[in-house]
Amino acid sequence: MAIFLTKDSRIIVQGMTGSQGRTHTQRMLHAGSQVVGGVTPGKGGQAVDFEGVSLPVFGSVAESIAATGADVSVVFVPPRFAKAAVLEAIDAGIGLIVVITEGIPVQDTAAFCAHASAAGEATGRARNPVGTRIIGPNCPGVISPGASNAGIIPADITGPGRIGLVSKSGTLTYQMMFELRDIGFSTCVGIGGDPVIGTTHIEALQAFEDDPDTAAIVMIGEIGGDAEERAADYIKAAVTKPVVGYIAGFTAPEGKTMGHAGAIVSGSSGTAAAKKDALEAVGVQVGTTPSDTAELMREIMKSLS
């Protein structure tokens, strides 16, 4: 099994006719994903040729859903148009939106995340009464190895297995997948590191806890904010599966933004040490490096076999 994304997921790509959309659509197809079309306003009725397949382009998300039964959208839309694209997909009732775009204003992200929550609470939405899950923005996406890939995560660095991975960092997602490639993953979720994101560590942890084929979980965080501390509280209250963690940014200078917009430390708030202490206090083993973290997970998986 997997969380959020399965072999039956039917994917559309908003922005498929752009250079990044074309490139990563081809990569998703190579990974075996069911990509069923793209959406670009004003280009409905066209088609884009990929290796072995020609995919239709629709003028709206609603049209693409009606024609293909799509339930996932991957967004490769420039920042100034991203809010409108995500709102359109929410209003069309799609179940999962993976927002790859970097540099979306926080106000825009807050607006479409709030809209997704409100849509889920509204009545009369026959197609998607529970609302839309958003992953990202500024994220690498989600992959269930051997089943489907929605985003930009390389599909050939690991295989299916029983580890769940949730990570703020794209590159550390890839590294952890590679480090534990001999064991494999149920699903890897790159949630993004912006100050406002659609899916949190906690929501991914809950999904992995509920997935019978995920045996243990790797959680990767970074400096800034208190998401990891809140995740630690959730782990203590609701997670029974083993969790190992890694926090990026132990050497980050105080008061400076480091990479992601959310990765800023002010005083004792958001430091790597504080996050490590909070996780270890609830029984999470925290590695000092990504490789050390992988070894901790390797030992856990040996004990579970």
C-alpha positions in Angstrom: 0.0 0.0 0.0 1.0 3.7 0.0 -0.3 7.0 1.2 -1.7 9.8 -0.9 -0.6 8.3 -4.2 -1.2 4.8 -5.6 -0.9 2.9 -8.9 -4.5 3.9 -9.7 -3.9 7.6 -9.3 -4.7 9.5 -12.5 -2.5 12.6 -12.9 -2.9 15.8 -14.8 -0.1 18.4 -15.2 -1.1 22.0 -14.9 1.6 23.7 -17.1 2.4 20.6 -19.1 3.1 22.7 -22.2 5.9 24.6 -20.5 9.5 23.4 -20.5 9.5 22.1 -16.9 6.1 20.6 -17.3 7.2 18.7 -20.4 10.4 17.5 -18.8 8.9 16.2 -15.7 5.8 14.8 -17.3 8.1 12.6 -19.4 9.9 11.5 -16.2 6.7 10.7 -14.5 5.6 8.6 -17.5 8.9 6.8 -17.4 8.2 6.0 -13.7 5.0 4.3 -14.7 2.6 7.0 -13.5 -0.8 7.3 -15.1 -0.4 10.8 -16.5 -3.6 11.3 -18.5 -3.3 14.9 -19.7 -2.4 18.5 -19.1 -4.0 21.8 -18.5 -3.0 25.1 -20.1 -5.6 27.9 -20.4 -6.1 28.8 -24.1 -4.5 25.6 -25.4 -7.4 23.3 -25.0 -7.7 20.8 -27.8 -3.9 20.6 -28.5 -1.7 17.6 -27.6 1.8 17.1 -26.5 3.9 14.1 -27.8 6.0 12.1 -25.3 7.9 8.9 -25.8 5.2 6.4 -26.8 2.2 8.5 -26.0 0.4 11.7 -27.0 -1.3 13.5 -24.1 -4.3 15.8 -24.6 -4.2 19.4 -23.4 -7.3 20.8 -21.8 -8.3 24.4 -21.2 -9.4 23.9 -17.6 -9.0 21.4 -14.8 -12.8 20.7 -14.8 -12.6 19.7 -18.5 -9.7 17.4 -17.8 -11.4 15.7 -14.9 -14.6 15.2 -17.0 -12.6 13.7 -19.9 -10.0 11.6 -18.0 -11.2 11.0 -14.4 -8.1 12.6 -13.1 -7.8 12.8 -9.3 -4.3 14.3 -8.9 -2.8 17.5 -10.3 0.9 18.4 -10.4 1.4 22.2 -10.7 4.3 23.5 -12.8 2.9 27.0 -13.1 5.0 30.2 -12.6 4.6 31.9 -9.2 2.3 34.8 -10.3 -0.2 32.4 -11.8 0.1 29.6 -9.2 -2.6 30.8 -6.9 -5.2 30.9 -9.7 -4.1 27.4 -10.9 -4.5 25.9 -7.5 -7.8 27.6 -6.7 -9.1 26.3 -10.1 -8.1 22.7 -9.2 -9.7 22.9 -5.8 -13.0 24.3 -7.3 -12.9 21.4 -9.8 -12.9 19.0 -6.9 -9.6 17.2 -7.5 -8.4 15.1 -4.6 -4.7 15.9 -4.5 -2.7 18.9 -5.7 1.1 18.7 -5.7 2.5 22.2 -6.0 6.1 22.1 -7.3 6.4 25.9 -7.9 9.0 27.8 -5.9 8.6 31.4 -4.9 4.8 31.6 -4.4 4.0 34.5 -2.1 3.1 33.3 1.4 -0.2 35.2 1.2 -1.1 33.3 -1.9 -0.3 30.0 -0.3 -2.3 30.9 2.7 -5.3 31.8 0.5 -5.4 28.6 -1.5 -4.8 26.4 1.6 -7.6 28.1 3.4 -9.8 27.7 0.3 -9.1 24.0 0.2 -10.1 23.6 3.9 -13.3 25.6 3.3 -14.1 23.6 0.3 -13.8 20.4 2.3 -16.2 21.6 4.8 -18.8 22.8 2.3 -21.8 20.6 1.4 -23.0 19.4 -1.9 -19.5 18.6 -3.3 -20.4 15.1 -4.7 -17.1 14.5 -6.4 -14.8 15.3 -3.4 -16.8 15.9 -0.2 -13.8 15.7 2.0 -11.9 18.5 0.2 -8.5 18.7 -1.5 -5.1 17.7 -0.1 -2.3 20.1 -1.1 1.3 19.0 -0.9 3.8 21.9 -1.1 4.4 24.4 -2.5 8.1 24.6 -3.2 8.4 20.8 -2.8 9.7 17.8 -4.9 6.3 16.0 -4.7 5.3 12.5 -3.6 6.4 9.1 -4.9 5.1 5.6 -4.1 8.0 3.6 -5.6 6.9 1.1 -8.1 3.4 2.5 -8.2 3.3 6.2 -9.1 5.3 9.4 -9.0 3.8 12.9 -8.9 6.5 15.7 -9.0 10.2 15.8 -9.6 11.6 13.1 -7.3 13.9 10.8 -9.2 12.1 7.4 -9.6 15.2 5.2 -10.1 17.1 5.7 -6.8 15.0 3.4 -4.6 12.3 0.7 -4.8 9.2 -0.3 -2.9 9.5 -1.2 0.7 8.1 -0.7 4.2 9.6 2.7 5.2 7.6 5.9 5.1 9.5 9.2 4.5 8.3 12.7 5.2 10.7 15.6 4.6 10.9 19.3 4.4 14.0 19.2 2.2 14.0 17.9 -1.4 17.6 17.0 -1.7 17.6 15.2 1.7 14.6 13.3 0.5 16.6 12.0 -2.4 19.6 11.2 -0.2 17.6 9.3 2.3 15.9 7.3 -0.5 19.3 6.4 -1.9 20.8 5.6 1.5 18.0 3.1 2.2 17.4 1.9 -1.4 18.1 -1.7 -0.5 15.2 -1.7 2.0 12.8 0.5 0.0 9.9 2.8 0.8 6.1 2.7 0.8 5.8 6.4 0.1 8.1 9.4 0.2 6.5 12.8 0.7 8.4 16.1 0.2 6.2 18.6 2.0 8.3 21.7 1.3 9.9 24.2 3.6 7.9 27.3 3.1 6.4 29.0 6.2 2.9 27.9 5.0 2.4 24.5 3.5 -0.6 22.4 2.6 0.4 19.1 4.2 2.4 19.0 7.5 4.7 16.5 9.1 1.8 15.6 11.4 -0.6 14.8 8.6 2.0 12.6 6.9 2.8 10.8 10.2 -0.9 10.1 10.7 -1.2 8.6 7.2 1.8 6.4 7.7 0.6 5.3 11.1 -2.7 4.2 9.5 -1.0 2.5 6.5 -0.6 -1.3 7.4 2.3 -1.7 5.0 4.5 1.1 6.5 6.5 -0.4 9.3 8.7 2.6 10.3 9.0 6.2 9.5 11.8 8.7 8.7 11.0 12.3 9.4 13.4 15.0 8.1 13.1 18.6 9.4 15.1 21.7 9.4 15.7 24.9 11.4 12.9 27.5 11.6 9.4 27.4 13.1 8.1 24.8 15.4 6.7 22.1 13.1 9.1 19.5 14.4 8.2 20.2 18.0 4.5 19.9 17.2 5.3 16.7 15.4 7.0 15.4 18.5 3.9 16.0 20.5 1.8 14.2 18.0 4.2 11.2 17.9 4.0 10.9 21.7 0.2 11.0 21.5 -0.6 9.0 18.4 2.2 7.2 16.7 3.1 3.6 17.6 5.5 2.8 14.8 9.3 3.5 15.2 10.3 7.0 14.0 13.8 8.2 13.3 14.6 11.8 12.5 17.1 14.2 11.1 17.2 18.0 11.5 19.2 20.0 9.0 20.9 23.2 10.1 22.9 22.6 13.3 25.7 24.9 12.0 23.3 27.6 10.7 24.1 31.2 12.0 21.4 32.7 14.2 19.2 35.3 12.5 19.9 34.4 8.9 17.6 32.8 6.4 19.1 29.5 5.2 17.7 28.2 1.9 14.0 27.8 2.5 12.0 30.8 3.4 10.9 29.2 6.6 14.5 28.2 7.7 15.3 31.1 10.0 16.4 31.0 13.6 15.6 33.7 16.1 17.0 33.2 19.6 16.2 29.8 20.9 13.2 29.4 18.6 13.5 27.0 15.7 17.0 25.8 16.4 18.1 22.3 15.4 19.1 21.5 19.0 15.7 22.4 20.3 14.0 20.2 17.7 16.4 17.3 18.3 15.7 17.5 22.1 11.9 17.6 21.5 12.0 14.5 19.3 14.4 12.5 21.5 12.2 13.3 24.5 9.4 11.3 22.9 11.6 8.4 21.9 12.6 9.4 18.4 16.1 8.5 17.5 17.8 11.5 15.8 20.8 11.1 13.6 23.7 13.5 13.5 24.0 13.2 9.7 21.7 11.8 7.0 23.9 8.7 6.7 23.8 8.2 10.5 20.0 8.6 10.4 19.8 5.9 7.7 21.8 3.6 9.8 19.4 4.1 12.7 16.6 3.1 10.4 18.5 0.2 9.1 18.9 -1.2 12.6 15.2 -0.7 13.3 14.2 -2.6 10.2 16.5 -5.4 11.1 14.7 -5.7 14.5 11.4 -5.8 12.7 12.3 -8.5 10.2 
